[in-house]
Amino acid sequence: MSTIVIFGGTGYAGGNIAREAVKRGHTVVSYSRHAPSSPDEGVDYRIGSLTDEATVKAALEGADELVIAVRGSDVDGQQLGDLVPALVAAAVAADVRLSFVGGAGSSLVSPDGPRLLDTPDFHEEWKPEATAHARVLDALRESPEELRWFYVSPAALFGSFAPGETLGTYRTNGDVLVTKEDGSSEISGTDFALAYVDEIEQSNHRRQRFTTGH
């Protein structure tokens, strides 16, 4: 079993990942700015910011996996992409695999593109967050070969506002957005976590992004 450190472990995606990992017998440590109002049994909750290098370094002691499940456009006043170089250096030094809960916006709508965020119907107010997460993916692809990483983009409809149905299954599609026959794209938090923890355990996408959906 692995020791999994999650920054953002009290949020929607991070919380689902934490619960799924605990259920499978992994050791889970969650870092967030505030203690959860309803803590989950088996998760070790700690207070700390991803922007603090000393906190990150201490969190990685004895860890196997570092999961980043925070907003892309605002991490205590900074963009997540600006924190990637320090996270990469810390993960390489500690020999920890680094992974990110990404956004759907950077997913391609077809094998030849464009990205979802570059399509005409993508809402303008969503673009800052989507662009911030896309920067993270670009930085990972340019990272040194010794960094072990993966990045998971959910379906277009994903979040606490649309928790969806737990099916116990999911599909993946490389860089292309996962859609249904009717063109819709969605996944529940529980099944997204299923895909994420499966990747932690199986390492099917080494130094790659993959998309997932129902």
N, C-alpha and C positions, 0 to 999 in steps of 0.2 A: 504494500500500500504506500501511497505517496503523501507527503506533507504539502498541502496546497495553500498558498497565501493569496487572498483575494483582496485587492483594493477596490472598494465599492461593494463589499459583501453584504451590505444592508439594503442595497438598491434592488430593483426588479430583476435584472439579469443576474447580478452577482448573488442575490439571495437564492434564486432558483438553482444556480450552480452549486452554491454551498450546501443546500439541502440534498441535492442529488449525490454530491460527493460524500457527504456524511453517511447517507444511506448505503453507499457501497463500501464503507469501512475506511475511507481516507481520513487523515487528520486535516482539519480545516481551520485556518486562522483568518479572521476577517478584520480588515482595517477600514475605518470610516471616521468622519469628523465628529459624529455623535453616536452615542450608544443606541441600539435599536429599542423601540418601544415594546416589541414582541420578539424577544430573542428565540432562535431555534435551538433546540437541544442538540448538543454535540459540537456546536461551533464555538470557537474561542474568540470572543470579541475584544478588540483593542481599538484605542483611539489614536489616530495618526493621519498625517497628510502625505499624499503622494509627492508633494512638492518639497518635502523635507528629506534630503539625501541621507541623513543619519537614521531616520525612521525606516527608510527603504532598506538600508544596509542591515539594520538590526532585524528587520522582518525576514531577510533572506537567509539568516543563519539557521542552518538545518533544513531549509526548504528544498523541495524538488521542483515546484511549479510556482510561477508568479503570474497571477491572472489579474488583468487590468479591466475593470468593469465600471468605468466612470464616464462622465460627459467628455466630449471631445473639445468643445468650445470654451469651457470654463472649469478649470481645476484650481480652485482657490485663486482665481484671478489670472491664471495662465492657460494657454492652449495646451492640450495634451501633446500635440506634436512637438512643442518646445521641450517637453520633458523626456522625449524618447532617447536622445543621446545619453543622458545620465542613466536611464533605465537599462539601456543596452549595456553600458559599461558595468553596471552593478550586476546584471544577470550573467554576463560573461565571467566576471571575477568570481562569482559565487557558484558557477557552473549550474545555473538554474534555467529551466526553459521559460521563456517569456511568451505570454499570449494575451490577446486583446479581444474583448467583445466589441466588434466594429459596428458600423452602420450599414444599412441597405443601400444608401446613396451611391457608394463606390462600386456597387455590383453592376455588371454589364447587362443590358437588356437583351442582347444576343451575342453570339461568339465574336462578332466583329464590332461590338459596341453599338451605341454610346453607353456611357455610364448612366444609371438611373437619374442621378442628380443633374445631368446635362440634357435631359429630355424636356420638351416644352411644358408638360403638365406637372413637373415637379414644383411643389409650392416654394415660393421665394423665401418664406420665413423659415423653411427647413434647411436652406442651403448653408448657413454658417456652421451648423452642427455637422451636416453631412460632409462639407468640405474639410472641416477639422479632422474628422475620422479618416478621410481619404489621405490626408497628409501623413497620418500615422502609418498607413499601409505603404505608402511610397517610401517612408523612412526605413521600414522593416526590410523592404526589398533591396535597399541599398546598404543594409547593415553588413558587418564583417561575417565571413563564413562561419566563424566559430560560434556565433550566436544561434542557439536553437529557439525557433519561434513558430507560432501559427496565429492566424487571425480569422475570426469567424464573423461573417456577415449574415444577419438574420433575414427573414422574408420582409417584404415591404410593410406589412401590418404586424407590428411586434411592439409590445409594451404593456404597462400596467393598465392603460386605457382600453386595451383589447386583449385580455388574458387568454382567450381562446380555449380550445378543448384539448385535454390530454389524451392523445391517441396512442402514446407509447411507441410511435414510429416517426421517422423524418426522412427527407431526401436531401441529397447534396448535389451540387452542380458546378464545381470548380469556381470560376469567376462570374458565372452567369446567374442572375436572379432566379430562384426557384419559384415557379408559377404552376398553377393548376390548369386544367384544360380550358376553363372559362376565363383564364387570364389573371385571376386573382392570385395574391401572394400573401401567405400568412403562416404564422407558427405560434404556438403557445409558449409561454415561458418555461413550462415544465419540459416540453419536448426539445426546445432549444438547449436547455441544460443537459438533456440526455445526449444530444449530439456533441456538446462541448466536453463532457466528462468522458464520453467514448473516445474522443480525440486524445485527451490526456492519457488514457489507458492504452490506446492502440497505435498512436503516432502514424496515422495514415496520410497526413499532409505536412510533411516536414518542410519548414521554411516556405510555407504556402498559405494563401488565403483560400477558404472555401465558403460557399454559401449554403444555407440550409433552410428548409421550409417543409410544409406538409404536402 
